[in-house]
Amino acid sequence: CMILAKDIMTQKPMSLSEGMKISEAVRTMLSHHISSAPVLTENGKLIGQISEVFLLKLFILASKKGNENQTLRDHSKSLVSVTTVRERDPID
């Protein structure tokens, strides 16, 4: 029996916008009890994935530097790159 991506994928994943402040992204992830989330551009294009641990590190660093207005966009080069698949793609 072949497993397809649609068999294991989350249908409507919680995502974060690159324009979100780091503090807002932390609150969103904690309130939804998720440990990682895709990050999208304002146009909905996937630019990467961020983990709760990495996001908390960014939050602590920004707070120490007094820069609470930093957004995910400011750290887009540090996001984990992702590979996208279609629903019908087989999972090996």
Phi, psi and omega in degrees: 000121181276132177268131179256159180305321182296339180286339183236351184280152173282127185294315181230079183292146174291129179236162178244149178266141181299339180275356180292141171293150180303318181298321179293320179296320177299310180301318181297312181295318180293319182290334179262002177054048178243148184259349174202160182207148173288148177247128183245151172288173178299336179268005177088009178279133179288125179245350178162187182232145178229140179265157178300318181297312180296320180296319177295323176298316178299319181298315180297314179297317180296320180295317180297325181272359181070028183243063183288354181269004178297145179246171176297329178302324180296343183236021186299331179288344180266356180289151178285130178287152183232156174252129179264151177225161174267159182306324185269002178290135178287148177254121181278000000 
